Amino acid sequence: MRGVEETGGMKDDGAKARADEAVKATADASSRPTAALLRPLLVPVWRTLPRRALTIAGAVGLLLAASTRLPDHAPGAEPGLAVLRLTALSGALGLAFLLDDPARNTSATTPVARPLRTVLRLAMVLPLTALWWTTALLLVPSPTRPPLLPVTLQAAATTAAALALATLAVRFSDSPEVGRSTAICLLTASAVAVLTPNRWGLLATPSDPWWEPTQLRWASVLAVTLAVCALWTREPLGPGRALRRPGSPGGSTFASPSR
């Protein structure tokens, strides 16, 4: 009797091991097609990056940062903060063109989903953006350099805002190039931020009593814009498509909200 039980236990262990191997094999098989599909896209995606806009915006930002070394005496931290904010805005204006894709109408039919194509673009550009921002910080003299963590938070939020605006423009339009309209929206938002009093706005300085609440507002901007990017980076609805109303009898449809 005991031998029968031991034999049954060995069979259960063997079945469990085979099941685990099957799950692992399924996971490996599901990841291999994605990698196989992404690999041929590396060169085409790199070629379609808006290198001209990114280069011009990056060069302008570095020139702004380097301008703090022109005076005979290094200015204080508040002018340095203003310059670095303009530098971050310049870089964000370049990234506003990141989702421009002249071949969008043809790439939409590829088996690689748009979120993966977008992640591929970000993976190519964001490391270079981090290196660019580090260079901008080093160009500012130490007496002029503001606290690094707050100004980097503001730069990250500005960048995320540009990407969120571009994501929304792609999601709700058929245009293959949304960079120009995104840049205009970002400049408009920046003008609103300049006109907003520091007590409720985003441009307080370390000497203001609203400096800490300002950092919380910047963190909120970063969180909201990242959420927008994550939620709306999906395949846009094509013209004339309809969405099926879930749970509706007979499969009734209603008009696309992106039109």
Phi, psi and omega per residue, in radians:
M1 nan -0.759 -3.140
R2 -1.127 -0.644 3.128
G3 -1.126 -0.644 3.105
V4 -1.112 -0.741 3.138
E5 -1.110 -0.739 3.127
E6 -1.102 -0.688 3.114
T7 -1.120 -0.693 3.110
G8 -1.141 -0.679 3.113
G9 -1.129 -0.699 3.111
M10 -1.115 -0.659 3.106
K11 -1.134 -0.712 3.124
D12 -1.115 -0.741 3.119
D13 -1.098 -0.714 3.125
G14 -1.144 -0.681 3.112
A15 -1.144 -0.687 3.128
K16 -1.145 -0.717 3.124
A17 -1.117 -0.718 3.110
R18 -1.140 -0.642 3.112
A19 -1.142 -0.737 3.113
D20 -1.098 -0.723 3.107
E21 -1.111 -0.653 3.131
A22 -1.159 -0.716 3.112
V23 -1.106 -0.755 3.135
K24 -1.117 -0.723 3.128
A25 -1.125 -0.658 3.114
T26 -1.134 -0.722 3.128
A27 -1.131 -0.727 3.114
D28 -1.135 -0.695 -3.138
A29 -1.168 -0.591 -3.140
S30 -1.300 -0.468 3.135
S31 -1.446 -0.502 -3.106
R32 -1.142 -0.750 3.103
P33 -1.061 -0.655 3.137
T34 -1.101 -0.816 3.114
A35 -1.102 -0.690 -3.138
A36 -1.154 -0.568 3.126
L37 -1.374 -0.592 -3.108
L38 -1.290 -0.588 -3.037
R39 -1.027 -0.792 3.123
P40 -1.184 -0.258 -3.125
L41 -1.497 -0.167 -3.042
L42 -1.031 -0.896 -3.104
V43 -1.189 -0.832 3.111
P44 -1.045 -0.712 3.126
V45 -1.139 -0.717 3.113
W46 -1.078 -0.672 -3.130
R47 -1.208 -0.521 -3.102
T48 -1.572 0.024 3.084
L49 -1.140 2.519 -3.128
P50 -1.347 1.230 -3.029
R51 -1.120 -0.586 -3.130
R52 -1.146 -0.837 3.135
A53 -1.119 -0.739 -3.136
L54 -1.139 -0.685 -3.134
T55 -1.183 -0.785 -3.137
I56 -1.119 -0.810 -3.138
A57 -1.101 -0.729 3.122
G58 -1.133 -0.716 3.131
A59 -1.136 -0.733 3.115
V60 -1.098 -0.738 3.122
G61 -1.079 -0.754 3.126
L62 -1.177 -0.626 3.074
L63 -1.125 -0.693 3.090
L64 -1.087 -0.778 3.134
A65 -1.127 -0.706 -3.130
A66 -1.219 -0.372 -3.126
S67 -1.131 -0.320 3.109
T68 -1.221 -0.222 3.106
R69 -1.612 -0.065 -3.106
L70 -1.249 -0.739 -3.132
P71 -1.107 2.674 3.109
D72 -1.112 -0.646 3.104
H73 -1.981 2.318 -3.099
A74 -1.109 2.278 3.094
P75 -1.186 3.028 -3.123
G76 -1.338 -3.055 -3.066
A77 -1.274 -0.519 -3.113
E78 -1.183 -0.798 3.008
P79 -1.061 -0.621 3.087
G80 -1.119 -0.656 3.085
L81 -1.105 -0.748 3.130
A82 -1.097 -0.731 -3.141
V83 -1.138 -0.734 -3.133
L84 -1.211 -0.533 3.039
R85 -1.132 -0.718 3.086
L86 -1.167 -0.633 3.092
T87 -1.091 -0.787 3.110
A88 -1.094 -0.686 3.111
L89 -1.121 -0.690 3.113
S90 -1.078 -0.789 3.101
G91 -1.117 -0.666 3.128
A92 -1.153 -0.615 3.097
L93 -1.110 -0.623 3.057
G94 -1.169 -0.731 3.139
L95 -1.230 -0.281 3.066
A96 -1.069 -0.388 3.140
F97 -1.643 0.084 -3.004
L98 -1.107 -0.612 -3.081
L99 -1.559 0.085 3.041
D100 -1.116 2.255 -3.109
D101 -2.515 1.736 3.141
P102 -1.008 -0.448 -3.129
A103 -1.699 0.422 -3.051
R104 -1.051 -0.708 -3.071
N105 -1.189 -0.399 3.085
T106 -1.635 -0.638 -3.129
S107 -1.232 -0.310 3.113
A108 -1.143 -0.341 -3.135
T109 -1.651 0.038 3.130
T110 -1.287 2.753 3.140
P111 -1.267 -0.157 3.118
V112 -1.529 2.170 -3.090
A113 -1.175 2.701 -3.117
R114 -1.040 -0.705 3.089
P115 -0.974 -0.667 3.115
L116 -1.204 -0.661 3.095
R117 -1.149 -0.667 3.111
T118 -1.164 -0.741 3.093
V119 -1.066 -0.634 3.108
L120 -1.110 -0.732 3.085
R121 -1.100 -0.790 -3.128
L122 -1.101 -0.697 -3.136
A123 -1.114 -0.490 3.115
M124 -1.388 -0.554 -2.960
V125 -1.758 -0.684 -3.002
L126 -1.092 -0.685 3.049
P127 -1.038 -0.697 3.086
L128 -1.166 -0.603 3.095
T129 -1.141 -0.720 3.099
A130 -1.100 -0.708 3.089
L131 -1.133 -0.708 3.108
W132 -1.083 -0.755 -3.129
W133 -1.163 -0.671 3.083
T134 -1.081 -0.719 3.099
T135 -1.107 -0.721 3.120
A136 -1.086 -0.715 3.114
L137 -1.114 -0.698 -3.124
L138 -1.241 -0.436 3.106
L139 -1.239 -0.415 -3.138
V140 -1.426 2.235 3.141
P141 -1.056 2.673 -3.096
S142 -0.971 -0.778 3.138
P143 -1.131 -0.395 -3.097
T144 -1.640 -0.297 -3.027
R145 -1.296 2.151 3.110
P146 -1.314 3.073 3.062
P147 -0.960 2.256 -2.962
L148 -1.207 -0.725 -3.072
L149 -1.122 -0.849 3.123
P150 -1.086 -0.745 -3.088
V151 -1.239 -0.541 3.066
T152 -1.235 -0.645 3.042
L153 -1.043 -0.766 3.141
Q154 -1.147 -0.684 3.101
A155 -1.132 -0.723 3.120
A156 -1.125 -0.713 3.128
A157 -1.160 -0.676 3.092
T158 -1.113 -0.743 3.094
T159 -1.100 -0.785 3.133
A160 -1.114 -0.615 3.106
A161 -1.119 -0.732 3.101
A162 -1.082 -0.767 3.140
L163 -1.176 -0.628 3.112
A164 -1.157 -0.745 3.105
L165 -1.106 -0.707 3.101
A166 -1.153 -0.672 3.112
T167 -1.084 -0.777 3.110
L168 -1.128 -0.682 3.134
A169 -1.118 -0.713 3.112
V170 -1.195 -0.690 -3.071
R171 -1.148 -0.635 -3.008
F172 -1.951 0.394 3.069
S173 -2.567 2.901 3.101
D174 -1.803 0.027 -3.081
S175 -1.218 2.330 3.096
P176 -1.317 -0.289 -3.113
E177 -2.244 1.908 -3.073
V178 -1.991 0.114 -3.047
G179 -1.109 -0.705 -3.082
R180 -1.160 -0.802 3.122
S181 -1.153 -0.623 3.101
T182 -1.127 -0.749 3.124
A183 -1.097 -0.679 3.113
I184 -1.124 -0.759 3.113
C185 -1.101 -0.691 3.140
L186 -1.163 -0.719 3.094
L187 -1.140 -0.650 3.090
T188 -1.114 -0.780 3.093
A189 -1.093 -0.637 3.102
S190 -1.151 -0.691 3.100
A191 -1.121 -0.685 3.083
V192 -1.097 -0.704 3.122
A193 -1.120 -0.641 3.115
V194 -1.160 -0.662 -3.097
L195 -1.394 -0.258 -3.130
T196 -1.374 2.315 3.112
P197 -1.026 2.572 -3.080
N198 -1.037 -0.447 -3.109
R199 -1.113 -0.551 -3.130
W200 -2.050 -0.055 -2.996
G201 -1.731 -2.731 -3.026
L202 -2.079 0.029 -2.976
L203 -2.025 0.509 3.062
A204 -1.184 2.737 3.125
T205 -1.893 2.889 -3.127
P206 -1.008 -0.427 3.138
S207 -1.427 -0.193 3.139
D208 -1.410 2.591 3.086
P209 -1.225 -0.182 -3.109
W210 -1.764 0.322 -3.085
W211 -1.097 -0.837 -3.118
E212 -1.165 -0.782 3.045
P213 -1.051 -0.531 3.099
T214 -1.114 -0.682 3.120
Q215 -1.149 -0.616 3.076
L216 -1.145 -0.671 3.110
R217 -1.165 -0.687 3.087
W218 -1.104 -0.713 3.098
A219 -1.093 -0.646 3.093
S220 -1.150 -0.712 3.091
V221 -1.057 -0.760 3.129
L222 -1.082 -0.801 -3.112
A223 -1.121 -0.772 -3.104
V224 -1.153 -0.773 -3.100
T225 -1.196 -0.636 3.063
L226 -1.141 -0.669 3.092
A227 -1.117 -0.693 3.103
V228 -1.075 -0.780 3.121
C229 -1.060 -0.731 -3.096
A230 -1.224 -0.662 -3.043
L231 -1.383 -0.595 -2.992
W232 -1.850 0.095 3.042
T233 -1.439 1.284 3.110
R234 -2.313 2.947 3.106
E235 -1.099 2.155 3.093
P236 -1.098 2.662 3.089
L237 -1.301 2.287 3.133
G238 -1.282 2.841 3.129
P239 -1.110 2.361 3.075
G240 1.464 -0.045 3.110
R241 -1.353 2.706 3.091
A242 -2.211 2.611 3.091
L243 -1.680 2.379 3.105
R244 -1.417 2.193 -3.125
R245 -1.272 2.065 -3.088
P246 -1.116 2.406 3.074
G247 1.357 0.044 -3.101
S248 -1.468 2.449 -3.125
P249 -1.215 2.417 3.081
G250 1.357 0.088 3.094
G251 1.170 0.759 3.136
S252 -1.152 2.685 -3.101
T253 -2.133 2.861 3.033
F254 -2.455 2.863 -3.002
A255 -1.155 2.643 3.118
S256 -1.128 2.374 3.127
P257 -1.309 -0.168 -3.108
S258 -1.547 0.139 3.114
R259 -2.052 nan nan
